[in-house]
Amino acid sequence: MKPANGQAIIQTFEEWSPKSLAVEGDKVGLMLGTLNKPVENVLIALDVSEEVVDEAIEKEAGLIIAHHPLIFKPLKQIETTTGQGPIIEKCIKHDIAVYAAHTNLDITNGGVNDMMAEALGLEDTKVLVPTEEIPLKKLVAFVPENHVEIVRSALGDAGAGHIGDYSHCTFATDGTGTFIPGDNTNPYLGTQGEMEFAAEKRMETVVPETMIRNVIKALEKAHPYEEPAYDVYPLDLEGEKLGLGRVGCLKEPVSFETFITQVKSAFEVHHIRIAGPEPDMVKKVALLGGDGNKYWSYAKRNGADVYITGDLYYHVAQDAALDGLSMIDPGHNVEKIMKEGVKRKMESLIDSNKYATQFIASSVSTEPFSFR
């Protein structure tokens, strides 16, 4: 087996976490190097420090996928003995590409905030700060009767037909398809040059706009015809909301002290900061990975007992406390949860039976603070 091409790896990653989800002005995408090369090992990291690059060199990784951008502000010069200079120099010398997925990885389904919510055991989660809505499309396909179940399964498995907590939702009606196969055809039904009347089902399903391309590919693969007939219509329905942070509920209410222990365990931290009134019991929890200072009011409006976020500012903590919101700051570095999470996701997306590419979660701690 050959390793996957770097461009193919990132294309697959962006189908899950597209750059278009990133908030305006965020620096995401290829930061350094080239993706036009085979990549045997991909290192998944929270930050790109010199120690992380050394690890990539040791692991022979040709690509680093990081959550925090290596280059966030424009560089006026690259001095290879100070600042980011040694990092950039090492990456170039060892042909290591650096790709950043920041707020798009926070926002996407299954991304950083969902990983954090899952680690805490939150249920019935929803977006805390909506940033956009994915439009819905109606896909209508015309399928011969003996392939209806095959096509229905293929469409559902590709992401079509999700309505609430239900999947593989379709509706089918009977009909008759007509066609005349041309001279250069190899028809599944019928004879070249003769009119064919085929018993078919008109199959309808809903598809998020972002998934329509992949769903159509699945339709074409599962459909027996050389040229499957289908229509795509826009729908005037509320689509899926995407955004920053999550809010959900614990399975059972717990005391505040018990919840603190759970937070430390879930995020593998020994110390946290607490601000605001301490509730007797915790049931509803809002969280936002990274710096969520300006979004505390969303947690309050959603009725959260506790708001978890990093880098809490002094005056923000005072203002939120005055409004009766309890807050926990476990530190920005808890986003390290994405290392194992992205590793597992990419392993599920890249066919290991087809490509000899490995994904490695960085073992380097990039926590800038020490605690005594």
N, C-alpha and C positions, 0 to 999 in steps of 0.2 A: 504493500500500500504506500501511496505517496502522501506527504503532508498537504493539508489544505492551503490554498493560496490566501495570503493576508487579506486581499480584497474580498474574497468569498467569506472569510471569517467575519469581517466587519459588516458585510451585507447581511449576513444571518443575524448578527447582533442587533443591527438597526431595524430589522423586521420586528424584533421584540421591543427595542428601546430606540425608536426613531429620533433623530436630532430635532425634528420639528416640534417635539414635545417640550424642548428646553425653553425656559423663560427668556424673554427678550434680553439680548446683551450677554447671555451666558456663553462662555467659551467651551465649546464641545467639538468633538471630531478629532481628526488627525493633528497632533501637535508637532510631531517630529518624525523624520524618516520617511520610508516608503512602505506601502502595503503590497506593492507589485512584486511579490516574492513568496516562495513556499515558506510556511511557518510550522516548525515541528512542535515548539513549546510556546504557550502563551501564559504570561504571568499576570495574575489578577491582583491589583494593589489598590489601597485606599489613596495613598499619596505616592508621588515619584520623588523619593529622596535618593541621595547617593548610595545609601545602604541597599535600597530596593534595586537600583541599577546593578550594583555588585551581585545581588542575588540573581537577577536576570542573566548576568554574564555566567555565573556559576551553573545555572539551570539550562544554559544555552537557549534562552528564550529570545526569539526574534521579534516579539511584540509584547508590549505592556498595555493592558487595558486598565486604566485608573479611573477612580471616581472624581478625584479632585484634579483640575487641570494643572499641568506642569507650567504652562505659560498662560497666566490670567491677564496680566497687564503687559502692554507692548514693551519689548526690550529695546533700549536705545543702543546697547552694545552687548557683546558676549565676551566677558573676560574669563578665561578658562581656569583662573586660580581662585576666584571668589564667587559667592552667590550661587546662582544656577549654572554658572559656567562649567564647572567640573561634571555636573550631571549631563548637560547637553553634549559635552565633549566625549564622555564615555559612551553615550548612546550612539553618536555618529561613528566613533571608531569601531564599535562592535556591531554596527548595523542593527540597532534595536529601534524599532518604531514605537512611538508613544501615542496612544489614543485615549481621549478623555470622554467620559459619559457622566455628566454632572446632574443638572436638574432634570434632564430627560430620564435618567436612571432613577431619580427620586419619584418621578411622576408615573412612570409606566406601571402597568399591572404586573405584580410580582417583583417590583423594584425595591429600592432600599426601604421605603416606608412600609411596604407590605411585609418585607422580611422582619422589620422591627416589631410590627404588630403581631406577626406569627410567633416570634420569640417570646412575646409577653402572653400569648394565649388569648388574644382578643378575638371576639366573634362578631359577626354581623357588621363588619367594618365598612365604612364609606369614606369618601374623600373629605378631608377637612377644609381645604382651600381650593375650590374649583378654579381651573385655569382654562379649560376648553371642553367642548362637547363633540363627540364623534358622530357625524351624521350617519343615518341608517339608509341602506339601499334595499330594494326588493329585487331578488334574483328569481327569474322565472325560467325554468328549463323544461324542454320537451323530451321525454324519455320513453323508450319502448318498454312495454309492460314487464318484460322479463328482467329488466335491469333497474327497476325502481328502487329496490332495497339496497342494491350496491351503490347507486348514485346517492341515495339519501344518507347512507352511512358516510360516504366520502365527503359530502358537503358538511355534515355535522362535525366530523373529525377535523375538518379544516377551519372550523370556527363559525360556520353559518348556523342560523336557527336558534340563537340564544335569546330567550325571553324571560327576564327575571332569573330565577334559579332553575329554569328548565332549559335543556339543550336539545339539539337535533329536531327542533320544531319545524314542521313542513305542512303544507296542505296540497292535496292532489285531486285533480278532476280528470275524468276520461275524455278522450278526444281522438281524432284521426289526423295523422300527419300525412301530407302528400309531397312527393318529390320525384324528379326524373334524374337518375344517375347519369352523369356525363361520360364521354368517351374515356377520360383519363382517371376515372374513379374506380375504387375497389369497394363497392358498397356492402355494408353489413346486411342490409335488406334490399331486395329488388334486383332488377336487371338493367344494365346500361341501355339507355334510350327508351325505357318503358316507364310509364307512370306507376308509382308504387303507393298503395294506401296502407299505412301502418297504424296499428292500434298503439296509441301512446298515452302517457299521463302528462298533464300540465302540472309540474311540481313548483311550488312557490315557497320561498323562505326569506328571512331577513338576514342581512349581512352588514356589519360595521364597514364604513367606507374604507378604513385602513386595511381591511382583510379581503376586499373584493377581488384583488388580483390573485391571491393565493387560492381563494375559493373557486374562481373560474379555472385555474390550473387543475385543481382537484376534480372539477366537473369534467374537463376535457380528458383527463386521465382515466376516469371511471366510466365515461360514456362510451358505448360501443361504436357510435357513428364516427366516420372520418371528420365530419363537420357538424358538431352538435349545435342545435339551434337554442338560443337563449336570449332573454331580454334583461336589462337592468334599468330599474326606475328609482328616482329619488323618493324619499318618504318624508312626509310632514309629521314626523313623530319625534319625541324627545329621545336623543341618543345617549350613549354612555358618557357620564361625566368623568373627566380626568383632572387631576390636580395634585397639589402638594399636601403632605401629611395625611393621617388617617385618624378616624375616631371610631371606637368600638367598645364592646363590653366584655368584661371578664365573665367566665362561666358562672362563677359564684362571687358575691361580694366578699372582700377580705379587709382586715384592719389596715390602717395606713402603715403601721410598722411591718406587717407581713408583706404589704405591697412593695415597700422599700427593699426588702430582702429579695423579692422576686425581680425587681428592676436590676439590682446588682448582679444577680445570677444570670439573668437573660442577656445582659450586655457585657458581662465579664469585667465589671469595674468594682473597685474596693471602696471608692468614695463618691458621694454625690452631693450636690448643693440643693437645698430646699428653701423655697420662698412661699410666703402667703400662709393663710390659715390651713391647718392640717385637719382634713376630714376624719371623722371617726371610722368611716368605712369607705372603701373604694369599689366602684362598680363600672362606671363609664370613664374611659380614658382617651384623651387626645394626645397625639404625638406628631412630631415633625423632626426628622433627622437633620442634623446640621444646625445652622443659626435660624431659629424660628421666632425671634423676638417680636417682629412686627405682626405676627399672626396670633398672638395670645387671645385677642378678642374673639376669634373664630372658635377657639376652645370654649370660651365662656358662653358664646351664643348656642353652642351645641350641647350645653349642659354637662360638660365634662367635670368629673370630680377632681381630676388631676390632669395637668398639661405637662408633657415631657418634651423637652427640647434642649439643645446645647447652646453654649455661649450667652447665657442670660445676662443682659445688661442691668446695672444697678438700678437705674430709674425705671426701666421696664418692670423689674421685679417689684418695685415699690408701687407702681401704678396698678399692676395686676392684682397685687395683694389688697390694695384699697378697694378693688372691685370684687374681692372675695374669692379669687382663683388660687388654688393650690398648684405649685409648680415644682418640678424636679428637673434639675440639670445634671445629667450623667456625663456631660462632656461631648464635644464634637466628634471625638475619636470613636464613639460607639458605632459610627457608620462603617467601621471595619467589618461589620456583619456582612457587608456586600462581597467580601472576598470569597468566602465559601459559597454564598448565594449565587453569585455570577458564575463561579466555577461549575456548580451543579446545573445551572440553567444552560450554559453553553455545551456542556457534555450531553444534555438531552436534545439539543438542537443540531449539533454536528454529528453526523453518522460515523461512529467509531469503527464500524465495519467497512467503511469506505475510505476514511482518511486517517493517517497516522499522525494526528495532532493531539497533543495533551494540553490540558488546562491546569494550571498550578496556582493555588491560593498562596499569596505571599505570607511568609512566616515572620517578616520584619515588622516590628512595632514602630509606627510613626507618631505615636503619642508625644507631643512636644513638652508635656508637663510631667513633673515628678511630684509625688505626694509624700509627706512625712508626718 
